[in-house]
Amino acid sequence: MSTRPEKHSLTLRGHRTSVSLEPEFWQAFRAIAAEKDIPINALAAEIDEARGVDRGLASAIRVYVLNHYRDGAKIPQEF
């Protein structure tokens, strides 16, 4: 199952920030960025801009990854 979160640095709009995610989420996040043919920092910036003030960046990335794969599998949002 999941291991402990790993902290990695990202650059968002010229500023460095650290994000802690489980290795499985980092792997999926990198795969999505590669699929979209954009750098991981650019994808993180998109997610950061779209997230609400009540959600941290790590949580926003997890939800983005979940939704990406759920949408690909055509799983209804209520599940």
PyMOL commands that place a pseudoatom at each C-alpha (Angstrom):
pseudoatom trace, name=CA, resn=MET, resi=1, chain=A, elem=C, hetatm=0, pos=[0.000, 0.000, 0.000]
pseudoatom trace, name=CA, resn=SER, resi=2, chain=A, elem=C, hetatm=0, pos=[1.092, 3.618, 0.291]
pseudoatom trace, name=CA, resn=THR, resi=3, chain=A, elem=C, hetatm=0, pos=[4.315, 4.564, 1.944]
pseudoatom trace, name=CA, resn=ARG, resi=4, chain=A, elem=C, hetatm=0, pos=[5.120, 7.757, 3.785]
pseudoatom trace, name=CA, resn=PRO, resi=5, chain=A, elem=C, hetatm=0, pos=[4.744, 11.035, 1.872]
pseudoatom trace, name=CA, resn=GLU, resi=6, chain=A, elem=C, hetatm=0, pos=[7.839, 12.341, 0.119]
pseudoatom trace, name=CA, resn=LYS, resi=7, chain=A, elem=C, hetatm=0, pos=[8.626, 16.049, 0.011]
pseudoatom trace, name=CA, resn=HIS, resi=8, chain=A, elem=C, hetatm=0, pos=[9.640, 17.547, -3.336]
pseudoatom trace, name=CA, resn=SER, resi=9, chain=A, elem=C, hetatm=0, pos=[10.234, 21.133, -4.386]
pseudoatom trace, name=CA, resn=LEU, resi=10, chain=A, elem=C, hetatm=0, pos=[8.207, 22.730, -7.154]
pseudoatom trace, name=CA, resn=THR, resi=11, chain=A, elem=C, hetatm=0, pos=[8.484, 26.145, -8.754]
pseudoatom trace, name=CA, resn=LEU, resi=12, chain=A, elem=C, hetatm=0, pos=[5.180, 27.979, -9.153]
pseudoatom trace, name=CA, resn=ARG, resi=13, chain=A, elem=C, hetatm=0, pos=[5.293, 31.310, -10.979]
pseudoatom trace, name=CA, resn=GLY, resi=14, chain=A, elem=C, hetatm=0, pos=[8.941, 31.781, -10.031]
pseudoatom trace, name=CA, resn=HIS, resi=15, chain=A, elem=C, hetatm=0, pos=[8.582, 30.815, -6.371]
pseudoatom trace, name=CA, resn=ARG, resi=16, chain=A, elem=C, hetatm=0, pos=[9.810, 27.578, -4.818]
pseudoatom trace, name=CA, resn=THR, resi=17, chain=A, elem=C, hetatm=0, pos=[7.441, 25.562, -2.654]
pseudoatom trace, name=CA, resn=SER, resi=18, chain=A, elem=C, hetatm=0, pos=[7.579, 22.103, -1.122]
pseudoatom trace, name=CA, resn=VAL, resi=19, chain=A, elem=C, hetatm=0, pos=[4.826, 19.550, -1.530]
pseudoatom trace, name=CA, resn=SER, resi=20, chain=A, elem=C, hetatm=0, pos=[4.530, 16.245, 0.316]
pseudoatom trace, name=CA, resn=LEU, resi=21, chain=A, elem=C, hetatm=0, pos=[2.786, 13.414, -1.541]
pseudoatom trace, name=CA, resn=GLU, resi=22, chain=A, elem=C, hetatm=0, pos=[2.890, 9.656, -1.348]
pseudoatom trace, name=CA, resn=PRO, resi=23, chain=A, elem=C, hetatm=0, pos=[5.190, 8.102, -3.994]
pseudoatom trace, name=CA, resn=GLU, resi=24, chain=A, elem=C, hetatm=0, pos=[2.184, 6.706, -5.857]
pseudoatom trace, name=CA, resn=PHE, resi=25, chain=A, elem=C, hetatm=0, pos=[0.746, 10.202, -6.262]
pseudoatom trace, name=CA, resn=TRP, resi=26, chain=A, elem=C, hetatm=0, pos=[4.101, 11.599, -7.415]
pseudoatom trace, name=CA, resn=GLN, resi=27, chain=A, elem=C, hetatm=0, pos=[4.319, 8.833, -10.011]
pseudoatom trace, name=CA, resn=ALA, resi=28, chain=A, elem=C, hetatm=0, pos=[0.768, 9.452, -11.251]
pseudoatom trace, name=CA, resn=PHE, resi=29, chain=A, elem=C, hetatm=0, pos=[1.271, 13.238, -11.227]
pseudoatom trace, name=CA, resn=ARG, resi=30, chain=A, elem=C, hetatm=0, pos=[4.429, 12.914, -13.338]
pseudoatom trace, name=CA, resn=ALA, resi=31, chain=A, elem=C, hetatm=0, pos=[2.633, 10.530, -15.718]
pseudoatom trace, name=CA, resn=ILE, resi=32, chain=A, elem=C, hetatm=0, pos=[-0.215, 13.010, -16.212]
pseudoatom trace, name=CA, resn=ALA, resi=33, chain=A, elem=C, hetatm=0, pos=[2.242, 15.843, -16.914]
pseudoatom trace, name=CA, resn=ALA, resi=34, chain=A, elem=C, hetatm=0, pos=[4.046, 13.627, -19.453]
pseudoatom trace, name=CA, resn=GLU, resi=35, chain=A, elem=C, hetatm=0, pos=[0.727, 12.650, -21.043]
pseudoatom trace, name=CA, resn=LYS, resi=36, chain=A, elem=C, hetatm=0, pos=[-0.146, 16.341, -21.406]
pseudoatom trace, name=CA, resn=ASP, resi=37, chain=A, elem=C, hetatm=0, pos=[3.420, 17.041, -22.625]
pseudoatom trace, name=CA, resn=ILE, resi=38, chain=A, elem=C, hetatm=0, pos=[3.952, 19.812, -20.077]
pseudoatom trace, name=CA, resn=PRO, resi=39, chain=A, elem=C, hetatm=0, pos=[6.486, 20.191, -17.268]
pseudoatom trace, name=CA, resn=ILE, resi=40, chain=A, elem=C, hetatm=0, pos=[5.359, 19.066, -13.816]
pseudoatom trace, name=CA, resn=ASN, resi=41, chain=A, elem=C, hetatm=0, pos=[5.828, 22.633, -12.536]
pseudoatom trace, name=CA, resn=ALA, resi=42, chain=A, elem=C, hetatm=0, pos=[3.421, 23.942, -15.198]
pseudoatom trace, name=CA, resn=LEU, resi=43, chain=A, elem=C, hetatm=0, pos=[0.793, 21.369, -14.242]
pseudoatom trace, name=CA, resn=ALA, resi=44, chain=A, elem=C, hetatm=0, pos=[1.273, 22.203, -10.562]
pseudoatom trace, name=CA, resn=ALA, resi=45, chain=A, elem=C, hetatm=0, pos=[0.818, 25.905, -11.365]
pseudoatom trace, name=CA, resn=GLU, resi=46, chain=A, elem=C, hetatm=0, pos=[-2.457, 25.143, -13.190]
pseudoatom trace, name=CA, resn=ILE, resi=47, chain=A, elem=C, hetatm=0, pos=[-3.722, 23.154, -10.225]
pseudoatom trace, name=CA, resn=ASP, resi=48, chain=A, elem=C, hetatm=0, pos=[-2.566, 25.852, -7.803]
pseudoatom trace, name=CA, resn=GLU, resi=49, chain=A, elem=C, hetatm=0, pos=[-4.458, 28.546, -9.722]
pseudoatom trace, name=CA, resn=ALA, resi=50, chain=A, elem=C, hetatm=0, pos=[-7.658, 26.464, -9.794]
pseudoatom trace, name=CA, resn=ARG, resi=51, chain=A, elem=C, hetatm=0, pos=[-7.671, 25.343, -6.158]
pseudoatom trace, name=CA, resn=GLY, resi=52, chain=A, elem=C, hetatm=0, pos=[-9.756, 27.025, -3.531]
pseudoatom trace, name=CA, resn=VAL, resi=53, chain=A, elem=C, hetatm=0, pos=[-8.314, 28.813, -0.543]
pseudoatom trace, name=CA, resn=ASP, resi=54, chain=A, elem=C, hetatm=0, pos=[-9.655, 26.057, 1.726]
pseudoatom trace, name=CA, resn=ARG, resi=55, chain=A, elem=C, hetatm=0, pos=[-7.527, 23.342, 0.109]
pseudoatom trace, name=CA, resn=GLY, resi=56, chain=A, elem=C, hetatm=0, pos=[-3.762, 22.959, 0.298]
pseudoatom trace, name=CA, resn=LEU, resi=57, chain=A, elem=C, hetatm=0, pos=[-1.682, 22.312, -2.802]
pseudoatom trace, name=CA, resn=ALA, resi=58, chain=A, elem=C, hetatm=0, pos=[-0.916, 18.684, -1.868]
pseudoatom trace, name=CA, resn=SER, resi=59, chain=A, elem=C, hetatm=0, pos=[-4.626, 17.949, -1.417]
pseudoatom trace, name=CA, resn=ALA, resi=60, chain=A, elem=C, hetatm=0, pos=[-5.445, 19.728, -4.668]
pseudoatom trace, name=CA, resn=ILE, resi=61, chain=A, elem=C, hetatm=0, pos=[-2.884, 17.587, -6.525]
pseudoatom trace, name=CA, resn=ARG, resi=62, chain=A, elem=C, hetatm=0, pos=[-4.285, 14.379, -5.008]
pseudoatom trace, name=CA, resn=VAL, resi=63, chain=A, elem=C, hetatm=0, pos=[-7.834, 15.331, -6.028]
pseudoatom trace, name=CA, resn=TYR, resi=64, chain=A, elem=C, hetatm=0, pos=[-6.614, 16.289, -9.522]
pseudoatom trace, name=CA, resn=VAL, resi=65, chain=A, elem=C, hetatm=0, pos=[-4.900, 12.914, -9.945]
pseudoatom trace, name=CA, resn=LEU, resi=66, chain=A, elem=C, hetatm=0, pos=[-7.960, 11.074, -8.650]
pseudoatom trace, name=CA, resn=ASN, resi=67, chain=A, elem=C, hetatm=0, pos=[-10.294, 12.983, -10.974]
pseudoatom trace, name=CA, resn=HIS, resi=68, chain=A, elem=C, hetatm=0, pos=[-7.979, 12.474, -13.960]
pseudoatom trace, name=CA, resn=TYR, resi=69, chain=A, elem=C, hetatm=0, pos=[-8.029, 8.705, -13.595]
pseudoatom trace, name=CA, resn=ARG, resi=70, chain=A, elem=C, hetatm=0, pos=[-11.663, 8.544, -12.497]
pseudoatom trace, name=CA, resn=ASP, resi=71, chain=A, elem=C, hetatm=0, pos=[-12.695, 10.546, -15.579]
pseudoatom trace, name=CA, resn=GLY, resi=72, chain=A, elem=C, hetatm=0, pos=[-10.600, 8.254, -17.776]
pseudoatom trace, name=CA, resn=ALA, resi=73, chain=A, elem=C, hetatm=0, pos=[-12.356, 5.242, -16.296]
pseudoatom trace, name=CA, resn=LYS, resi=74, chain=A, elem=C, hetatm=0, pos=[-15.735, 6.996, -16.627]
pseudoatom trace, name=CA, resn=ILE, resi=75, chain=A, elem=C, hetatm=0, pos=[-16.514, 6.484, -12.933]
pseudoatom trace, name=CA, resn=PRO, resi=76, chain=A, elem=C, hetatm=0, pos=[-19.352, 8.730, -11.693]
pseudoatom trace, name=CA, resn=GLN, resi=77, chain=A, elem=C, hetatm=0, pos=[-18.280, 11.611, -9.442]
pseudoatom trace, name=CA, resn=GLU, resi=78, chain=A, elem=C, hetatm=0, pos=[-20.387, 10.382, -6.513]
pseudoatom trace, name=CA, resn=PHE, resi=79, chain=A, elem=C, hetatm=0, pos=[-18.144, 7.311, -6.065]
for i in range(1, 79): cmd.bond("trace and resi %d" % i, "trace and resi %d" % (i + 1))
show_as sticks, trace
zoom trace
